[in-house]
Amino acid sequence: MERGISRGPRASTVAALADALRLGEPERAALAAAARAGRRSGPSLSHGALPLPRTITDFTGRDAERDWIRSRATAAKPGEPGPVLLLSGSPGIGKTSLAVTAAAELAEAFPDGRYFLDLQGLAEQPLSPTAVLVRLIQAVAPQIGRFSHRLADATTLWRSLCAGRRILVVLDNAAGEAQVRTALPAEGPAAVIVTSRRMLSGLEGVDRLRVASLPEHQAVRLLGVITADRAENPGDLRHLARLCANVPLAIRVAGNRLASRPRWSAGDLIERLTVQERRLDTLAAGDLQVSATFALSYEQLSPPARRLFRRLSLIFGSTAGEEVAAILTGDSPGDAADALDELIELGLLQESEGARVRFHDLLRLFAGQRLRQEESADQVDATRGRLQRWLLGTAVAAGSWYEPGGTAEAPEPRLVPLDSPDAAKTWLMDEAENWFGALASAAASGEHRQVVDVAESLHWFSDHWMHWGRWHEVFAFATEAARRLGDDRLVATQLGYLSWAHLICLGDSEGGVRYAREAFRFAERAADHQQMAWADTYLSWALLLQERHDEALPPARDAVENFRLAGDYAGEQSALVGLGDALRLVGRYDEALAAFDQAFALLNDPATAPIETIAQQARLSLGGHTALVHLERGDWPAVVEAATIALAPADVPTMMQGRIRALRCRARAYRELGDVPAARADFEALLLLQSATNDEAGIAETEQALRELPR
């Protein structure tokens, strides 16, 4: 009944079923409640995967354009320049639908993957070139883990990943050449399709196609498909298509309007559209005059759906769910879901992944225009403020699940069931565009305390989503906010997080060093030993990454001492691991083992032990690092003992690489000791973990080790 468009039952479908079953009011209410619950528990976003959007089932025409795309996208051979196809044209003309449909038809030609990324060309902050590369790299090579987010390094990595692979990337809604240029593969067979309102004439070596309005016969055919050929007069559909300027988006909205009104004829719609066309302003969208079509659908909406449509233009990201809709209108989630269904039914919203919705750019402009016309500036500001406060308050609550011993309680109104860390993580990832946009807005408007509170609440969670790509921006906002508040300790804390983000998330050791040194200066000025210790910890890590092992030792020792002075046992234990690793790298194995022994003592003493979840992660890390020291010394029984301690916790979240390291060490030790069955078991377990993380190089190494084991 949903025709493959919706993954959850819409209100109109539920009503049709209830009517057919002749349900009474209690049964209708129960069915509606079940439908809403099923819609809310639908699949979440697949973060980083960048799948193609679902194709339009009634896509019509564009045969010549699809042939053009097919012939050029598949033309390049390995070693030749990668094909780049640019589809440009006015908003609503069907560029994205054409690109997605063509990409879906090219599945056999690009068996290594087809990817879709919205560059958010009309947003206040379109994706930066670096953000584009990060998203693409994470989608194409999720096993790659940490990598440098510096533009030059990410560009080189992206092009190496594309080399020799049959992948097709659709870059939708480009704002300018810079967003696109670095994402282009150096050579085929990889190919890219770009859509933009602009010609992007600064791009070199690009095949360009200007997408125009549909030919009249295709426009009429599309209207016929959408409306099931309900025209009494053959000329009515042609007249209606002309009123829509043969623009696909306008045709779809008008067709949906007619299809949803069984008692209307095509002539009725023509009469209404013609009258409104004379008295409504047109949108500023090039040479298109389609606002009358949009206005016709808008004015037939129920008042709640009309209000929601206007206010959805205020969302900070590109998509929204029913909770955001409820905040915008003040309605219950169920009523908001019904209004969303009404908007989807009329083609004023598009369904997105994870039971979410998105605007077409032109419709978002129209919604914003109606918002300014029909609501006062005070109402608009109040609505935006309510959304911003709820998003940031929910982000704080969700992040608190990841603090040691933390739990969460969603802010009022309690629309999100933050009843577990997994639920909190899902919300933070699904709504990342929106809460990050709200944070940027709060930073711009000088709400410094709120900005710091959000960053502080999320710094533990950031360990669980290190490769998001925007943590350095979050902590940069918070650092500036802390400076404005004039609190040296807060500045030191946020600079420490910023150092971590550059070091771990961006792979930028130079930035890690710079911000760690600055964090230490502020912490020293505040006489805060704990923040001095964290600054020294980040500095030591950064220097180790730069292979400046001798220089890393002094800050590593100072970190241990300052944590002791602060009475922070968990920090001291972490710093001892860092010190031991620095000592290992300069060949001072006995001193390294002594540092690890001190860390184990802190973990095992009830007076200094952290909570159990942190203790499990610490044992895994400590055991693995200890095993590395023994491995480098060739002490195989000690490797087995240390790695076994590391692997004792059965399930340590976010520590997959630690388990891989410990298993690799122990498997090698068993092999050297001649215990072939134990070595085989560990190598096979290692292979499972490497497969789960898509570690192709590790898989090849482990498979080779298994082949070389004696039978």
N, C-alpha and C positions, 0 to 999 in steps of 0.2 A: 504493500500500500504506500510505503514511503518512496518507492521507485529508486531505491539505492541512494537517496539524497541524505536522509537523516539516519543516524545510528540509534536514536532514541525516539519513542513515540511522541509525535506532536499533539497539541491539544485538539486540533481539528480531526486527527485520526482517532483519538480516544473518543471524541464525541460521536463520530460516525459508528464506531463499534458499539458504543452504549445504545445508540438509537436502534441499530440492527438487532441487538440482544434484548431490546425493550426493558432496559434496566430501570429500576426505581431509583429514587434519589439516594438512599444509603449506598446501594451498589454502585451507582455512578460516581459518588464521592470516593468510594474505596478504589475503584478502577483509576480514577484521576490521580489519587495519591500514590498508587503503585507506579503509575506511569512517570510521575515526577521523580520518585525515588530511583527508578531505573535510569532515568535521564541523568540524574546527578551522579550515579555510580558508574557511568560510562567510562570508556578508556580515557586515560589521561594523555597529555601530550607526550610524544616520543622525542625527548629533548636531544637535540644534536643530530637527529636522523635526517631531517630536511626532505621528507617524501614529497612526491608530486601531489598537489591537491587532487581531489576526486574530479574526474572529467564530467562535463555537462552531458547528461544522457541524450538530450535533444539538440546537441550541437548541429548546426545546419550550414551547408555551403563552405566557402573558403577553399574549394578544391585546388585552385591554382596556387594559392598561398601555401597550402600544405605540401603540395608537390615541390614548390620552390624550397621550402625548409628541408624537406627530406633529401633532395638532391645535393644541396650544399652542405648540410650537416654531416653527411656520410662520405663526402668527397675526399677528405684528406687521408693520407697514408702515414704510417709511422715515419717520423723524420721531417715531414712537411708541416708548415704552420697550421696550428689548430684552427678549425673554422669558427668564426665569430659572426653570428647573425643578429642584426639589430632590427627589431620591430618597433617602429615609432608611429605616433599618431595621437589624435585628440583623445581626451578621456571618454570612456564609455564606448569606444569604437571596437572593443573586443580583442585587444592585443594579448592580454593574459590568457583568455580562453583559447585563443589560437595557439599560443606557445605551449600551453599545457596539453591541449589535444594532440598537437604534433609530437610533443615529447612522449606522450603515452603510446602513440603509434610507432615509435622508434625503439621499442623495447628490445627487439632482436638485434638491432644494429648497435645497441649500447648495453651489452649484458653485464658490464661491471658496475652499473648503477646510473640512475637518473635522479637528479637532486633539484630542489626548488627553494630559492631564498628570496624573500621579500626585502628589498633594500630600503623600504619605507621612505621613498623619495619625497613625499609630501609632509612628513612629520617635522616637528620643530628640530629634532635631532636625528636626521637620517643615519643609517649605519655608517660608521667610519670605514675606510679601506681596511684598516686592521681588523675591525670587528667582522667584516665580510670574510676575510681570510680565515680567521679563527673558527667561525661557524662552518665554513666549508671543510677545513682540515679535520675538525672533530667529526663531521658527518662521514667523510670519505675514509678516514683512518682513525676510528675511535680507539684503537689499541695503542696509539702513539704516545699517550700520556702527556707529560709536561713537555712544552716546547717554547721557544722564544717567541714572544708576541711583538717584537720589534718588526716594523713593516718590511724592511729588507730581508730579514731572516725568514719571516713567515711567507713572503713571496717566493723565496728560493725553495722552501719546503713544499709549498703548494705545487709549484711547477714540477718538482721531482716526483710528487705523488701522482700527478697527472700523466707523467711520461709513460707511453706505451699502454695506457689503460683506455678502454672503451667506455668512457663516462660522458654523460651529457648533463650540463648544468644550466638551469633556467634562472637568470638573475632578473627579477621582476621589479618594475617601478624604480628605475635608476634615476637619481637626482642629477648626476653629472659624471664626467669621464673618470674622475679620480676613484670613485667607488668601484668602477668596473675594471680599470686598466690592469691593476695588479692581480686580479682574479682570472685573467685570461691565460690559458695554457700555452706554453711555448711551442708545442708541436702536437700534431694529431696522434692517434685518432680521437682524442678527447675534443669535445665541441661545447660551445656556449651559445645560448640564445638569450639575448638581452631585450627587455621591453622598457620603453621610456616615452614620456610625452615629448622629449626633446630629440633632436637629430644626433646629438653627441658627436658633432662633426670633428672634435679633437681626437677621436679614436682612429687609429690607422689600421689598414688591412681588414676592414669590416665590410661584410655584405649587408646592404641596407634594403629594407622593405618598408615603404610607407603604407600603413594599413588604412584603408579608406572605408567609408560607409559601405554597407552591403549593396550589391547590385539589387535593383528593385525586385527581380524575380526571386532572389534568395531571401530578401527581407519578407516578402509575402509568404514564401514557404515556411520560414521560421515562425511567423505569426500563426500560420495554419497548424503547425505542429503543437505550439503552446496552447492554442485555443480549441484544438480538436476540430478545426474547420467548421466553426459555428456561424460563419458569415452566411446570411441569407442571400446577399447580393455579391457576386464574384468581385465586383469592383470595390466592395467595402474594405477588404483587407489591404488592397493596394492604396486606398485613400488613407487608411490608418497608418500604414507603413510610411507614407509620405509625411503625415503629421509628426511622426517620430524621426524624420530626417533619415530614415533607413539606418539609424544608429542601433546596434545590437542591444545595448543596455536599456535604451528607451523602449525598444520593441519588447524586450522581455518584461519590463515593468508594466507596460500597457497590456501585453498579452496575459500576464498573470492577473491583472485587474479584471479583465473580461472573463477569464477562466474561473475566477472565484465568485462571479456573480451570474449564476445560471439564468436568471431572468433577464439579463441584459442581452441585447443584440449588439453586433459590431456597430450598427448605426447609432445606437444609444451612446456608445463610448465615443464615437466620432463627434457627436453633437456636444457632449460634455467637454471633450478635449479641445474642440474648436473654440468654445466660449472661453475657457480658461486661458487658452493660448493668447487671446487678445488682451487680457487684463493682468497677466502675471509677468513679472520681470524674468528675464533669462539669466541663467548663471553665467558668470565670467569664465567660460570654458572654450576659448578659441572661437570657432565659427559655429559651434553647436547651439541649438536652441531647443533644449529638451526639458527645461524645468517645468513646463506645463504638464508633461507626462508624469514626472515625479509628483508634482503637486496634485494631480488627479488621484493618484494612489494615496498620497498623504492625507488628503481631505476626506477620504473614505474610511480611514482608520478609526478605531474606537479612541476616545480621549486618552485612556492610559497608554495605548500603543503609540499615539501621536506624541505624547509627552516623552516617552522613553526614546523614540526615534530622535527627537531633537537633542535630548541630553546625552545620548551616546556619542555625540560629536565631541564631548568633553573628556573621553577616556584618554589616558596618557599613552597607551600602547596601540597596537593594531587590532587586537582581539579583546573580547570580553565574554564572561560567563554570566549566569543568571544572578549570582551574588552581587556583582558590580551593577547589574541592571537594577536590582532591588535597592541598592544604596542610592542610585541616581534618582529614583522615583519615590522612594519612601514606601514602596509596596512590599508585600510579602514575597519570598522567593517564588512561591507558586504562581502568584499573579504576574510577577515579572516574567516567569517562564512562558505563561500564556501570551503576554504581549510580544515576547520574542518570537514565538510561533507565528503570531499574526504578521509580524514584519517579514519573517522568512517566507511565509506563504505568498506574500505579495511581491517577493523579489527585492525588497528594500534592504535586506541583509543577506549575507552569504554564510553558510555553515562552514566552520573550520574544524581542525582536529580537536579532539578532547571535549566535545559537546560545547563548543564556543562559537561565537559569531564574529564576523568582520564586515566592515563597510567596503563597498567600492568607493574609490577616491571621490568620484563625482557626487555620489550620494552623501558622502560625509560633508562635502562642501555645502550641499543643499540643506542638510540637517543643521549645520552651523548657522547658515543664513536664516533659517526658520527660528532657531533658538534666539538669535539677536532680535528678530522681528517681534516675537511673541512673548518673550520673557524679559523682565527688567534686568539691568546690569546687576542689581543687588541679588536677584534670584539666581542669576548665573554664577556669581561669585560664591553664594552660599552653597549651591550644588557642588561646584568644583571643590570648595573647601571641605564639605562633608565627605566627598569621595577621597580626597587626599588624606584626611585624618583617619578614615577607616582603613585605607590601604596600609598606611604606615603603622597604625596601631595593631593591625593584624600581623604585619611583618614582625613587629617587636614580639608579639605573643608567640608566633610560630618559631622565631629564632630562639626563644627561651627554652624550648624543648631540648636544645643541644648544649645548654650550659650544664656544668656538673650538677647532677641531682635535680635538673630543671623539669618543670611541667609547664603547661600553657593553658591559658583561659582566653578565648577569643574576646575582643572588645565588643561593646554594644554597637549596633545590634549583632547578636551572635549568629551569624549566617554560615560560618565555616566550622565544621566539627573538628577542631584541632585536638583530637583525643589520643594522638600518638605521634612519635617522631616522624613516622612515614607519612601521616596525613599532613603534618606541618611541612615536610619537604615537598610533597606534591603541590601544595598551595603555593609555596615560595617559588617553585619552578614554573608552574602554570601562569602565575600572575607576575612574573619577573619584569616584563615590559612595563606593566602598570605601576607596581610599587617602586621600581627604579625611576620611572618618570615622575611619580609623586615626590620621591626624594630629591630629584633634581629641581623640581618646582619649589620645594621647601627651602633648598639651599639658595636658590635665586631670590626668594622673598625674605631671606634673613631669619628664618626660623632655626637658629643655630642649635639650641638645646635639643629640639626634636631630631635634627640631623644626626647629632652625636649619639642620641639614644638609640636610633635605628642601627647605626653602624656598630655600636657596642653590642647590641642584642644579636647581631648576625655574625659576629666574628668567629664564634664557635661553629656555626653552621657552614661558614665558608670552607672549612676543611672537608666538608662532605660534597661540595660542588666546586672544586678548585678550578675547573676548566671552563667556568661560565664565561669569563672574558671581560667582566665589568667590575670585579672587586677593587681593582686599582682606582676606578672612578668613585666607587662608594666611599672608600677610605680617604680619597683626596677631598671629596666634599666634607667629610667629617673632620679632616685635619684643618681645613680652612675655617670651619665652624668653630672648632676648639680655639684657634688663634683669635677669632673675633670675640670669644667669651673670655679671653685673657687668662686661661687656666693652663699653666705650664705642664701639670701632670696630664691633663687631658690631651694636650698637644703631643706630649711624648708617647702616650698610649696609641693615639691614632697614627702617628708617624711610624710606630712599630708595626702596626697592621699594614700600613702602606708599604713598608719595606718588605714584609712577608708577601704581599700581593705581587710586587715587582719580582721578587725572588722566585717564588713558587709558582704563581699563576702565569706570569709573563716570561719567565726564564731570563729576566733582566738582572743579572748580578750587579751591574754597575749601579742601577737604580737602587738595588737592595743595599749596597754599601752606602750610597749617598744618604738615603733616608734613615738608615740605622745610625749613622754618625750624628745626624741632626736630632734624632730621637734621644740619643744619649745626652746631648747638650741640654735639652729641655728637662730631661729626667734629673740630671745632676743639679740643675738650677732649682728644681723643686725638691731636692734632697730625697728622692724616691728611689730606694734601692731596688725595689721590684722592677720598675720600668727601666732602670739602668741595666739590670740583669737581662731583661728581654731585648733591649737594644744591642747589648753585647752578643747575645745569642744569635740574633739575625745577622749581625756583622760577621760573626765567625762562619755561619753557613755560607754567606755570600763569598767570603774569601776562599773557602774550601771549593766552591764551585768554580772559582777563577784559578784553582790549583795553586793558590798562594798559601800552602799548607803551614809553613813556619809562621807566617803573619797571622794565621787564624788561631794559633795557640793562646796568645795573651788574652784576647777578648773571651775565648772559651773558658779560661781559668777565672777571669774576672766575673763572668756570668755566674759560675758556681758560687763564688764568694758573696756576691751581692744577693743572690737568692737566699743564702744562709742568713745574711744580715736581716733580710726581710721576713724570715721565718716562713718562706714559701717552699714547702717540701716537694710538692709536685714540680714546681719550676726547677728546683735544685736537681731533682732526679733527671729531668729532661736535659738540663745543662750538662750533667755528667755524661750522658750519652753522646752529646755533641763533643765534649772534651775527649772522650775515649775514641771517637771516630777520627778526630784531628790527630791524636797521638798514633793511631794505627797507620794513618796515611803518611806519617813521617818515620814509620818503622819502629816506634817505641812501644813494642807490643806489651811488655810487662806493665808499663804505666797505663796503657789502655785498659788492660784487664783489671787493674786496680781501680780505675774510675768506674768500670762496669760493676765491679763488686760493691762499691759504695752505693751505686744506684740500686742494685738488688737489695741491699740492706735497708734502704729507705722504703722500698716497696713491701718488704716482708715484715717490717716493724709496725704493729698496729697503731703506734703513736704517730707515725709519719706516713702511713699508707694512704693513697687517694681512694676515692670511691671505686667500686669493683670494675665498672666499665672502663675507666681510665687505666686502672691497674692492668687489665687484660691487654690493652693496647701497648702499655709500657713493657710488659713481659715479652710480647711478640717482638717489639723493636729491640729491646735489650738482648734477648736471646739470639736474634738474627745478627746483630752487630758483633756479639761475642763469638758466634760461629765463624764470622768472617775472619776475625783475628786468628783463631785456631786453624782455619783453613790455610791462611797465608803462612803459618808456621808448620803446616803439615802434620798437625796433631789430630789425627782422624778420630780417635775415640772422644776427644774433647769436643770436636765439631758435632758429633752425634748427640752428645749430652746437651750442649747449648741449643742446638736446633730443636731438639725434642721439647725443651722447656718453652721455646718460642711457639711451638705448634700446639701446645697443650690447650689453650682456649680454642674451642671448636668454631666459634663464630664471632669474629671481630670485625665490625662494619668499617668500611673505608680503608682497611689495611690489607687488601689483596696483594699488593706488591711485597709487603712484609712476609706474608706466607710463601709467596713464590721464592723470595730470597732464601728463607730458611729451608724450604724443601730442596732447592737447588744445592745448597751446601750439604745437607744431610745425604742426598742421593749420591753426590760425588764421594763423600766420606765412606758410605757403605760400599761403593764400588772399589775404592782403594783398600778397604778392609777385607774384600773378597766375599762379602755377604750379598751375593747376586739377587736372591729373592727380595731382600729388603730394598736394595737399590732399584730393582725393577718396579716395586710397588711405589716408591717415592717418585720415580721418573714418570710413571703413569698418572699419579696424582698431580704432579707438576704439569703434565700435558693438559689435564682437564682445566686447571686454573688458567693456563696460557690460552686455551681455546676460548674460555669464558671472557678473557680480556682482548681477544683478537690479536695476540702477540705473535705475528707471523714469523719473525726472526727467532723468537724463543721456541716456538713450536718446531721449527726446522732443526734447531740445535738439540732439543730434547729427543726428537724422533731419531736423529743420528746417534745420540747416546744410547738409546734403546737398541738400535740395530747392532751396535758394537758390543753390547753385553754378551758374555758367553752364555750358551744355552745349557 
